[in-house]
Amino acid sequence: MLEQDYLELVNQLKTKFDDLEKADKIQKKKLNEMTKSLCVAYSAVRMVDEMTIDCELPAIMEFLISVCRGTLSDVIFPEMDEDE
């Protein structure tokens, strides 16, 4: 292999690596934004749940609040087990 061929391959590899690194940063940023949004949603649902403890809500509303809180909790805290 000639030196020029080697340098060309190295430059192609570097370009590919830089492209992948850029894509990785973009995905991490999107993941962080989604995580923030999920945390805000979880906080809002949790506040509604806490504020309505002493209220008489229709059963369907209590069910929906419970499902939302549980689902968001499972998404945000997947490693937490209820038994721990």
Buried (B, 14 or more C-beta within 10 A) or exposed (E): EEEEEEEEEEEEEEEEEEEEEEEEEEEEEEEEEEEEEEEEBBEEBBEBBEEEEEEEEEEEEBEBBEEBBEEBBEEEEEEEEEEE
